[in-house]
């Protein structure tokens, strides 16, 4: 049977037989107009990982200028169908862990690396709040994303440049003594007062040349004081204060067994994100480089105090989190430092944000840390020759 129709064969076809053919062609044409590719040819067709979770890739060289090889992995998330959470390496602050290992252990559908950290010991170097508990503070305002992810309802993100500090309000002898805390869940320095939470480690990992106070109960009460001991166990329902040195400042001499105190966090947000909102957030993740907020692209990061030439203008592997104008959450990982992908500068990352129609976006830790995991598999190509880098924390995606 011939499968073609000659000009001579067309004429005898009746109008009744033409109508269905024309109807099908018109329907297909209208459908193509009404349902175009959502972001254009620069982005691959979506791979549906699960309902509300779509995976895309892009190798469009026009994303960078001058053009060059580029590889981008992206996840588009429906906030009504997924929850986002900060994942802590090894479920504690100390030491680092690869994103894939965190994802497998936490049983999440997908994950990307998140905040900046100390490569020597895995401790976060910026703001980090996990499951409502502050595990890293900062006096330097840096780009950050706050996450509210209730078990029912909708996941919500808010972006700003944020700093936070902790103070002790000690109730002693009928008066209140205010004592600033120098650091949260970080290595103790001489002459500094540190606060350790149960998320830090099983103990404070400190040397013996200091004084440590065990706190527990409601209201928070000093239950014991250890001098020249170190490595004090951290109670699951309490905290430990640790001072580097044996000669205490006057304010710390009020901390004796039985004294009650209150911990207060002071939040500062450059663009007006309220302290009450930051205090109520389930998670707050640090970045460096708030790219967009409320539909406005940022072009200066003086307040965040990082190198423009080496960090902003140079191309690196990048990880980005953002929200588009339809409310969808995007996680993006840009490969770099390799022949197959040159990485991106901040201006090129802004181009990517523009293509995705992001109203809010934050640059997360990048370089060798940039990793995306989907269904327990690393789907990008991290730049370190040794493979995916161990990091301090990640953003995990689970289905509702």
LOZAFI-435093 format. One record per residue (C-alpha): residue in one letter; residue number from 0; x, y, z. Coordinates in steps of 0.001 Angstrom, whole numbers. Layout:
BEGIN
type=a, seq=NUM, x=X, y=Y, z=Z
...
***
This chain:
BEGIN
type=x, seq=0, x=0, y=0, z=0
type=x, seq=1, x=1290, y=3440, z=-936
type=x, seq=2, x=1598, y=5873, z=1959
type=x, seq=3, x=1686, y=9054, z=-123
type=x, seq=4, x=-1127, y=10943, z=-1796
type=x, seq=5, x=-567, y=12376, z=-5249
type=x, seq=6, x=-2074, y=15612, z=-6456
type=x, seq=7, x=-4440, y=13564, z=-8629
type=x, seq=8, x=-5691, y=11578, z=-5610
type=x, seq=9, x=-6553, y=14682, z=-3547
type=x, seq=10, x=-9369, y=15930, z=-5762
type=x, seq=11, x=-11774, y=13010, z=-5233
type=x, seq=12, x=-11592, y=13250, z=-1437
type=x, seq=13, x=-14977, y=14407, z=-166
type=x, seq=14, x=-15473, y=17395, z=2134
type=x, seq=15, x=-16719, y=14986, z=4821
type=x, seq=16, x=-13338, y=13264, z=4841
type=x, seq=17, x=-11399, y=16564, z=4832
type=x, seq=18, x=-13057, y=17998, z=7929
type=x, seq=19, x=-11608, y=15554, z=10493
type=x, seq=20, x=-8113, y=16009, z=9072
type=x, seq=21, x=-8374, y=19797, z=9194
type=x, seq=22, x=-9818, y=19631, z=12701
type=x, seq=23, x=-6883, y=17563, z=13960
type=x, seq=24, x=-4344, y=19896, z=12348
type=x, seq=25, x=-6022, y=22988, z=13791
type=x, seq=26, x=-6237, y=21389, z=17246
type=x, seq=27, x=-2540, y=20550, z=17218
type=x, seq=28, x=-1633, y=24043, z=16053
type=x, seq=29, x=-3746, y=25718, z=18739
type=x, seq=30, x=-2330, y=23408, z=21378
type=x, seq=31, x=1202, y=24345, z=20361
type=x, seq=32, x=338, y=28025, z=20730
type=x, seq=33, x=-1402, y=27595, z=24077
type=x, seq=34, x=1242, y=25312, z=25604
type=x, seq=35, x=4640, y=26522, z=24384
type=x, seq=36, x=7906, y=25340, z=25962
type=x, seq=37, x=7762, y=27230, z=29289
type=x, seq=38, x=11246, y=28792, z=29176
type=x, seq=39, x=12321, y=28513, z=25558
type=x, seq=40, x=14757, y=26390, z=23631
type=x, seq=41, x=17690, y=27265, z=25912
type=x, seq=42, x=16346, y=24814, z=28513
type=x, seq=43, x=15854, y=21067, z=28096
type=x, seq=44, x=12469, y=19396, z=28229
type=x, seq=45, x=11548, y=18680, z=31874
type=x, seq=46, x=12231, y=15319, z=33445
type=x, seq=47, x=9511, y=14780, z=36041
type=x, seq=48, x=11234, y=13367, z=39107
type=x, seq=49, x=7941, y=13376, z=41051
type=x, seq=50, x=4757, y=15412, z=41116
type=x, seq=51, x=5891, y=18948, z=41771
type=x, seq=52, x=9578, y=18211, z=41080
type=x, seq=53, x=11004, y=18752, z=37586
type=x, seq=54, x=14639, y=18414, z=36512
type=x, seq=55, x=16116, y=20460, z=33654
type=x, seq=56, x=19521, y=20953, z=32106
type=x, seq=57, x=21008, y=23635, z=29885
type=x, seq=58, x=24136, y=23876, z=27751
type=x, seq=59, x=23149, y=27150, z=26075
type=x, seq=60, x=26379, y=29093, z=25541
type=x, seq=61, x=24516, y=32398, z=25361
type=x, seq=62, x=24136, y=32218, z=29151
type=x, seq=63, x=27760, y=33401, z=29419
type=x, seq=64, x=29514, y=36348, z=27795
type=x, seq=65, x=31838, y=35789, z=26060
type=x, seq=66, x=30123, y=32568, z=25036
type=x, seq=67, x=31682, y=29309, z=26094
type=x, seq=68, x=30839, y=25755, z=27081
type=x, seq=69, x=28416, y=25680, z=30008
type=x, seq=70, x=26477, y=23022, z=31899
type=x, seq=71, x=23631, y=23871, z=34271
type=x, seq=72, x=21463, y=21482, z=36304
type=x, seq=73, x=18151, y=22794, z=37640
type=x, seq=74, x=15239, y=21697, z=39787
type=x, seq=75, x=11835, y=23407, z=39597
type=x, seq=76, x=9821, y=22798, z=42760
type=x, seq=77, x=6130, y=23323, z=43458
type=x, seq=78, x=6001, y=24812, z=46990
type=x, seq=79, x=2561, y=23271, z=47540
type=x, seq=80, x=3927, y=19764, z=46916
type=x, seq=81, x=7415, y=19823, z=48483
type=x, seq=82, x=9101, y=20715, z=51739
type=x, seq=83, x=12574, y=22252, z=52012
type=x, seq=84, x=14886, y=21775, z=54975
type=x, seq=85, x=18451, y=22517, z=55973
type=x, seq=86, x=20454, y=19296, z=56286
type=x, seq=87, x=23380, y=19314, z=58705
type=x, seq=88, x=26463, y=17227, z=57952
type=x, seq=89, x=26438, y=14065, z=60064
type=x, seq=90, x=23475, y=15651, z=61904
type=x, seq=91, x=25920, y=17894, z=63765
type=x, seq=92, x=28004, y=21015, z=63234
type=x, seq=93, x=31420, y=19414, z=63566
type=x, seq=94, x=33012, y=17872, z=60481
type=x, seq=95, x=31742, y=17854, z=56912
type=x, seq=96, x=29908, y=15369, z=54706
type=x, seq=97, x=29234, y=14979, z=50977
type=x, seq=98, x=25814, y=16176, z=49787
type=x, seq=99, x=24936, y=12717, z=48470
type=x, seq=100, x=25690, y=11122, z=51837
type=x, seq=101, x=23519, y=13713, z=53582
type=x, seq=102, x=20706, y=13113, z=51091
type=x, seq=103, x=20821, y=9325, z=51464
type=x, seq=104, x=21011, y=9452, z=55260
type=x, seq=105, x=18171, y=11989, z=55460
type=x, seq=106, x=16053, y=10115, z=52884
type=x, seq=107, x=15355, y=13205, z=50777
type=x, seq=108, x=14334, y=13213, z=47122
type=x, seq=109, x=16907, y=15819, z=46079
type=x, seq=110, x=19501, y=18130, z=47590
type=x, seq=111, x=22058, y=20827, z=46774
type=x, seq=112, x=24977, y=22172, z=48788
type=x, seq=113, x=24107, y=25272, z=50768
type=x, seq=114, x=26085, y=27552, z=53115
type=x, seq=115, x=29737, y=28563, z=53287
type=x, seq=116, x=31937, y=26777, z=55828
type=x, seq=117, x=35409, y=26322, z=57281
type=x, seq=118, x=37093, y=23660, z=55152
type=x, seq=119, x=39394, y=22706, z=58040
type=x, seq=120, x=36699, y=21532, z=60445
type=x, seq=121, x=33364, y=21723, z=58590
type=x, seq=122, x=31877, y=24470, z=60766
type=x, seq=123, x=29545, y=26978, z=59045
type=x, seq=124, x=31109, y=30440, z=58739
type=x, seq=125, x=27859, y=32362, z=58347
type=x, seq=126, x=24311, y=32349, z=59579
type=x, seq=127, x=22677, y=28944, z=59880
type=x, seq=128, x=19429, y=27978, z=61570
type=x, seq=129, x=18330, y=24335, z=61487
type=x, seq=130, x=14920, y=23077, z=62662
type=x, seq=131, x=14325, y=26343, z=64509
type=x, seq=132, x=17676, y=26275, z=66331
type=x, seq=133, x=20483, y=28743, z=65621
type=x, seq=134, x=23720, y=26803, z=65096
type=x, seq=135, x=25881, y=29572, z=63623
type=x, seq=136, x=25747, y=33345, z=64108
type=x, seq=137, x=27403, y=36259, z=62291
type=x, seq=138, x=27972, y=39985, z=62802
type=x, seq=139, x=28485, y=40481, z=59057
type=x, seq=140, x=25289, y=40869, z=57020
type=x, seq=141, x=25354, y=38342, z=54214
type=x, seq=142, x=22786, y=37123, z=51753
type=x, seq=143, x=20505, y=34538, z=53344
type=x, seq=144, x=17281, y=32673, z=52658
type=x, seq=145, x=14722, y=31969, z=55381
type=x, seq=146, x=12523, y=28903, z=54929
type=x, seq=147, x=9127, y=28132, z=56407
type=x, seq=148, x=8121, y=24580, z=55545
type=x, seq=149, x=5106, y=23378, z=57558
type=x, seq=150, x=3932, y=19780, z=57371
type=x, seq=151, x=734, y=21011, z=55743
type=x, seq=152, x=239, y=24116, z=53687
type=x, seq=153, x=2887, y=25692, z=51482
type=x, seq=154, x=6642, y=26155, z=51645
type=x, seq=155, x=7629, y=29840, z=51776
type=x, seq=156, x=11008, y=31499, z=51211
type=x, seq=157, x=12181, y=35020, z=52072
type=x, seq=158, x=15481, y=36649, z=51096
type=x, seq=159, x=17585, y=39408, z=52658
type=x, seq=160, x=21076, y=40298, z=53850
type=x, seq=161, x=21059, y=39247, z=57491
type=x, seq=162, x=23186, y=39178, z=60630
type=x, seq=163, x=22333, y=37806, z=64081
type=x, seq=164, x=23926, y=37874, z=67519
type=x, seq=165, x=23068, y=36158, z=70797
type=x, seq=166, x=23116, y=37723, z=74263
type=x, seq=167, x=22596, y=36281, z=77743
type=x, seq=168, x=20218, y=38024, z=80132
type=x, seq=169, x=21359, y=36743, z=83529
type=x, seq=170, x=18961, y=37174, z=86455
type=x, seq=171, x=21221, y=37582, z=89483
type=x, seq=172, x=20514, y=39193, z=92847
type=x, seq=173, x=17422, y=40998, z=91619
type=x, seq=174, x=19201, y=42592, z=88691
type=x, seq=175, x=19636, y=41657, z=85036
type=x, seq=176, x=23157, y=41397, z=83683
type=x, seq=177, x=23542, y=41381, z=79896
type=x, seq=178, x=26401, y=39258, z=78578
type=x, seq=179, x=27142, y=39139, z=74820
type=x, seq=180, x=27985, y=35737, z=73333
type=x, seq=181, x=30980, y=35806, z=70973
type=x, seq=182, x=30057, y=32757, z=68915
type=x, seq=183, x=27544, y=29936, z=68521
type=x, seq=184, x=28636, y=26334, z=67882
type=x, seq=185, x=32151, y=27267, z=66817
type=x, seq=186, x=35714, y=26702, z=67973
type=x, seq=187, x=36437, y=28518, z=71236
type=x, seq=188, x=39030, y=31287, z=71267
type=x, seq=189, x=40895, y=32611, z=74299
type=x, seq=190, x=39030, y=35399, z=76058
type=x, seq=191, x=35804, y=34618, z=74174
type=x, seq=192, x=32464, y=33218, z=75348
type=x, seq=193, x=30978, y=30508, z=73166
type=x, seq=194, x=27568, y=28841, z=73240
type=x, seq=195, x=27232, y=25161, z=72302
type=x, seq=196, x=23945, y=23498, z=71352
type=x, seq=197, x=23188, y=19753, z=71100
type=x, seq=198, x=23592, y=20061, z=67322
type=x, seq=199, x=27268, y=20912, z=67707
type=x, seq=200, x=28623, y=17550, z=68880
type=x, seq=201, x=28290, y=15221, z=71834
type=x, seq=202, x=30676, y=17498, z=73764
type=x, seq=203, x=32252, y=20950, z=73370
type=x, seq=204, x=35554, y=19624, z=71966
type=x, seq=205, x=37434, y=22249, z=73993
type=x, seq=206, x=40802, y=22238, z=75742
type=x, seq=207, x=41037, y=22187, z=79518
type=x, seq=208, x=42130, y=25822, z=79940
type=x, seq=209, x=38675, y=27341, z=80320
type=x, seq=210, x=35440, y=27466, z=82295
type=x, seq=211, x=32219, y=25790, z=81140
type=x, seq=212, x=28663, y=26073, z=82415
type=x, seq=213, x=25988, y=23437, z=81825
type=x, seq=214, x=22503, y=24931, z=81261
type=x, seq=215, x=19181, y=23126, z=81237
type=x, seq=216, x=15506, y=23430, z=82193
type=x, seq=217, x=12807, y=26054, z=81690
type=x, seq=218, x=13661, y=28725, z=82564
type=x, seq=219, x=17240, y=27989, z=81549
type=x, seq=220, x=19269, y=27399, z=84698
type=x, seq=221, x=22962, y=26910, z=85459
type=x, seq=222, x=23147, y=23332, z=86743
type=x, seq=223, x=26926, y=22930, z=87063
type=x, seq=224, x=30223, y=24725, z=86512
type=x, seq=225, x=33396, y=22987, z=85283
type=x, seq=226, x=36780, y=24696, z=85610
type=x, seq=227, x=39894, y=23676, z=83730
type=x, seq=228, x=38145, y=20595, z=82332
type=x, seq=229, x=37046, y=20965, z=78692
type=x, seq=230, x=35066, y=18603, z=76431
type=x, seq=231, x=31951, y=19076, z=78525
type=x, seq=232, x=29039, y=16814, z=77436
type=x, seq=233, x=26175, y=18843, z=75923
type=x, seq=234, x=22780, y=17818, z=77351
type=x, seq=235, x=20135, y=16916, z=74783
type=x, seq=236, x=17699, y=19339, z=76425
type=x, seq=237, x=20186, y=22080, z=77258
type=x, seq=238, x=23258, y=24071, z=76295
type=x, seq=239, x=26850, y=24638, z=77383
type=x, seq=240, x=28589, y=28001, z=77756
type=x, seq=241, x=32362, y=27972, z=77412
type=x, seq=242, x=34878, y=30730, z=78155
type=x, seq=243, x=38481, y=30546, z=76956
type=x, seq=244, x=40581, y=31218, z=80050
type=x, seq=245, x=40393, y=30777, z=83821
type=x, seq=246, x=40222, y=34455, z=84847
type=x, seq=247, x=36584, y=35399, z=84336
type=x, seq=248, x=35268, y=38877, z=83443
type=x, seq=249, x=33013, y=40381, z=86114
type=x, seq=250, x=29802, y=39671, z=84206
type=x, seq=251, x=30523, y=35922, z=83990
type=x, seq=252, x=31040, y=35630, z=87738
type=x, seq=253, x=27270, y=35885, z=88105
type=x, seq=254, x=26946, y=32456, z=86467
type=x, seq=255, x=26742, y=30214, z=89532
type=x, seq=256, x=24628, y=27065, z=90001
type=x, seq=257, x=20937, y=27889, z=90391
type=x, seq=258, x=21063, y=31200, z=88508
type=x, seq=259, x=18491, y=31516, z=85705
type=x, seq=260, x=19068, y=33220, z=82398
type=x, seq=261, x=17455, y=33949, z=79063
type=x, seq=262, x=18981, y=33765, z=75603
type=x, seq=263, x=17929, y=36475, z=73170
type=x, seq=264, x=18729, y=36715, z=69469
type=x, seq=265, x=19082, y=40095, z=67783
type=x, seq=266, x=18394, y=39940, z=64053
type=x, seq=267, x=19389, y=42679, z=61613
type=x, seq=268, x=18124, y=42625, z=58009
type=x, seq=269, x=19336, y=45215, z=55490
type=x, seq=270, x=16131, y=45176, z=53407
type=x, seq=271, x=13644, y=45039, z=56246
type=x, seq=272, x=12825, y=41354, z=56702
type=x, seq=273, x=11261, y=41397, z=60164
type=x, seq=274, x=12981, y=39980, z=63234
type=x, seq=275, x=9801, y=38144, z=64156
type=x, seq=276, x=9768, y=36405, z=60786
type=x, seq=277, x=13425, y=35383, z=61055
type=x, seq=278, x=12829, y=34170, z=64588
type=x, seq=279, x=9881, y=32057, z=63408
type=x, seq=280, x=11657, y=30560, z=60374
type=x, seq=281, x=12233, y=26816, z=60414
type=x, seq=282, x=15558, y=27236, z=58640
type=x, seq=283, x=17840, y=30131, z=57664
type=x, seq=284, x=20689, y=29366, z=55259
type=x, seq=285, x=23658, y=31649, z=54611
type=x, seq=286, x=24991, y=32550, z=51194
type=x, seq=287, x=27238, y=35271, z=49833
type=x, seq=288, x=25667, y=37501, z=47226
type=x, seq=289, x=21970, y=38317, z=47387
type=x, seq=290, x=21252, y=38556, z=43658
type=x, seq=291, x=17601, y=39625, z=43599
type=x, seq=292, x=14964, y=40671, z=46080
type=x, seq=293, x=11345, y=41590, z=45367
type=x, seq=294, x=11927, y=41698, z=41630
type=x, seq=295, x=14919, y=44048, z=41888
type=x, seq=296, x=18372, y=42886, z=40770
type=x, seq=297, x=21251, y=43864, z=43061
type=x, seq=298, x=24430, y=45207, z=41457
type=x, seq=299, x=26499, y=46067, z=44544
type=x, seq=300, x=27428, y=43881, z=47494
type=x, seq=301, x=29521, y=46313, z=49560
type=x, seq=302, x=27554, y=45454, z=52712
type=x, seq=303, x=28526, y=41779, z=52373
type=x, seq=304, x=32249, y=42626, z=52136
type=x, seq=305, x=33715, y=40067, z=49777
type=x, seq=306, x=36220, y=40341, z=46944
type=x, seq=307, x=34702, y=41751, z=43761
type=x, seq=308, x=37479, y=40681, z=41416
type=x, seq=309, x=37952, y=37135, z=42729
type=x, seq=310, x=34401, y=36348, z=43765
type=x, seq=311, x=31954, y=38504, z=41812
type=x, seq=312, x=33623, y=39016, z=38455
type=x, seq=313, x=35463, y=35701, z=38092
type=x, seq=314, x=33771, y=32591, z=36734
type=x, seq=315, x=33286, y=29773, z=39223
type=x, seq=316, x=31010, y=26782, z=39733
type=x, seq=317, x=27877, y=28212, z=41390
type=x, seq=318, x=24857, y=27080, z=43365
type=x, seq=319, x=21744, y=29274, z=43458
type=x, seq=320, x=18325, y=29188, z=45097
type=x, seq=321, x=15485, y=31398, z=43912
type=x, seq=322, x=11754, y=31914, z=43504
type=x, seq=323, x=10126, y=32810, z=40178
type=x, seq=324, x=7220, y=35162, z=39561
type=x, seq=325, x=4780, y=32224, z=39609
type=x, seq=326, x=5967, y=31194, z=43076
type=x, seq=327, x=7964, y=28120, z=42046
type=x, seq=328, x=11259, y=27451, z=43826
type=x, seq=329, x=14357, y=26863, z=41688
type=x, seq=330, x=17619, y=25181, z=42705
type=x, seq=331, x=20418, y=25591, z=40176
type=x, seq=332, x=23962, y=24237, z=40019
type=x, seq=333, x=26415, y=25573, z=37429
type=x, seq=334, x=29455, y=23444, z=36653
type=x, seq=335, x=32803, y=25181, z=36182
type=x, seq=336, x=36601, y=24961, z=36188
type=x, seq=337, x=36503, y=22278, z=33493
type=x, seq=338, x=36598, y=22038, z=29713
type=x, seq=339, x=32907, y=21132, z=29486
type=x, seq=340, x=31737, y=24128, z=31531
type=x, seq=341, x=33426, y=27447, z=32290
type=x, seq=342, x=31293, y=28453, z=35280
type=x, seq=343, x=29621, y=31825, z=35797
type=x, seq=344, x=30342, y=35279, z=37173
type=x, seq=345, x=27679, y=37129, z=39168
type=x, seq=346, x=26532, y=39021, z=36063
type=x, seq=347, x=26123, y=35735, z=34198
type=x, seq=348, x=24276, y=34240, z=37157
type=x, seq=349, x=21954, y=37247, z=36905
type=x, seq=350, x=21318, y=36305, z=33255
type=x, seq=351, x=20332, y=32821, z=34393
type=x, seq=352, x=18042, y=34324, z=37036
type=x, seq=353, x=16474, y=36533, z=34356
type=x, seq=354, x=15877, y=33577, z=32032
type=x, seq=355, x=14130, y=31757, z=34879
type=x, seq=356, x=12083, y=34886, z=35706
type=x, seq=357, x=13301, y=34849, z=39300
type=x, seq=358, x=12077, y=37648, z=41541
type=x, seq=359, x=14350, y=36570, z=44403
type=x, seq=360, x=17668, y=34748, z=44200
type=x, seq=361, x=20694, y=33973, z=46367
type=x, seq=362, x=24169, y=32766, z=45499
type=x, seq=363, x=25093, y=29881, z=47807
type=x, seq=364, x=28501, y=28275, z=48348
type=x, seq=365, x=30140, y=27345, z=45058
type=x, seq=366, x=33449, y=26156, z=43674
type=x, seq=367, x=34192, y=22541, z=44480
type=x, seq=368, x=31185, y=22491, z=46817
type=x, seq=369, x=28606, y=22905, z=44025
type=x, seq=370, x=26696, y=19618, z=43951
type=x, seq=371, x=23172, y=18541, z=43011
type=x, seq=372, x=21767, y=15157, z=44017
type=x, seq=373, x=18531, y=13674, z=42643
type=x, seq=374, x=17279, y=10284, z=43811
type=x, seq=375, x=20614, y=9504, z=45516
type=x, seq=376, x=22663, y=10276, z=42385
type=x, seq=377, x=24979, y=13237, z=41740
type=x, seq=378, x=23580, y=14722, z=38520
type=x, seq=379, x=26141, y=17480, z=37852
type=x, seq=380, x=29929, y=17333, z=37529
type=x, seq=381, x=31631, y=18798, z=40648
type=x, seq=382, x=34957, y=20461, z=39869
type=x, seq=383, x=37260, y=18808, z=42429
type=x, seq=384, x=39408, y=16077, z=40907
type=x, seq=385, x=38722, y=13958, z=43991
type=x, seq=386, x=34966, y=14062, z=43417
type=x, seq=387, x=32107, y=15754, z=45326
type=x, seq=388, x=33428, y=17830, z=48225
type=x, seq=389, x=32332, y=17290, z=51819
type=x, seq=390, x=30378, y=20356, z=53021
type=x, seq=391, x=28777, y=21620, z=56213
type=x, seq=392, x=25128, y=21717, z=55152
type=x, seq=393, x=22691, y=21276, z=52298
type=x, seq=394, x=19135, y=22116, z=51282
type=x, seq=395, x=17043, y=18949, z=51063
type=x, seq=396, x=13774, y=18417, z=49152
type=x, seq=397, x=11061, y=16014, z=50288
type=x, seq=398, x=7515, y=15453, z=49039
type=x, seq=399, x=4555, y=16412, z=51199
***
